[in-house]
Amino acid sequence: MKRKPPDPREQAKRAALNALKRARREADRRGVELSDWEGEFLGSVEDRVKTYGRAFGDPEKGAAGQALSALQHVKLKEIAAKAKGEKKPMARRGFRRKPED
């Protein structure tokens, strides 16, 4: 019996839900306090992915087969890094002159 090829949208949905659960679980296990905003972000994105299969409405904000927009993906990576204890302070540098050669 032949199997149907996997649905890329379902795969993206499953991967997004797993990443959200992993970030929350890692923060709980290490005892890292997520801010109210971060907890609400994880919860609302998880609800939208479960309900609609993706967490954003505007197709220009993410790829067609993805469950998270580009910015949601970036924020999720930042939260996961914070949960792992890898969060580095944001290094901002002002404008500088280019060195003269």
N, C-alpha and C positions, 0 to 999 in steps of 0.2 A: 504494500500500500504506500503510495507516494504522499509525502507531507507537503503542505502548502509552504511557500517561502514565508519567512517571518515578516510581519508588518512593521515597517520602519517607524511608524508613528507610535505603535505599542511599545517598541523597544525604547524609543526616546522617552516615553512616559514612564516606563519602568525604571530607566536609568536615572531620571530626574527624581522620582520618588525615593529611590535607594540613596541617592546623594543627600537628599534632605534628611532622611532618617539617620544616615551615617553622621552628618554634622551635629544633629541634636544629640545622638547617642554618645558621640565623642566628648561633647561639652559636659554632659551629665556624668560620664565616667571619670573625667579629669577634674570635675568640680569647678569648671569655668563658668562664671556667671555671664550669661548672655544678657544684653540690654533688653528692655521691654520692646524696643523697635525690632531688634533682631529676632526675638521669639515670635513676635507678631508676623514678621516677614516670612519666617519659615512655615508658620501655620497657615497663613493665607495663600501662599504659593502652593503648598501641599493640597489645600482644599480645591483651588482652581485647577490644578493638574488632574486631581481625581475626578472632578466634575466635567471639565471641558476637554481634557486631554492635553491642554497647554495652558500656560499661565499668563499669556498676553493676548490681546485682541487684535492689535495692529500688525498686519503681516510684514510691514517694513521694519519692525523692531527685532525680528529674528528670522532664522532660516525656516523654510517651509515644513520640514520634517522634525523640527526641534520642539521640545516641550517648554523650554525656558528661553527668554529673550537674552540678548547678549549682555545687557546690564544686570539682569537677574543672575546670570551665570557668574559674572564677576563678583557680585555681592555674596553669592553662595560660597565661592572660593575664599573670599575674605573671612566669612564666618567660620568656615571649616578650618582655616589656618589659625584663627583665634582660638578655636576649640582645641586644636593640637598644641597650642602654646608657641606657634611659630610666628605670631604676629610681630612684625617689626614696625617701629615708628615710621610714619610717613616721612620720607626724606624729600624735602622741597628745597630747591636751590633757586636763587634769584637769577635774574638775567646777568650774564657776564659778557665781557668782550672776548672775542675770539683771539687766541694767542697769535701774535704776528710771527710769520715764518721768515 
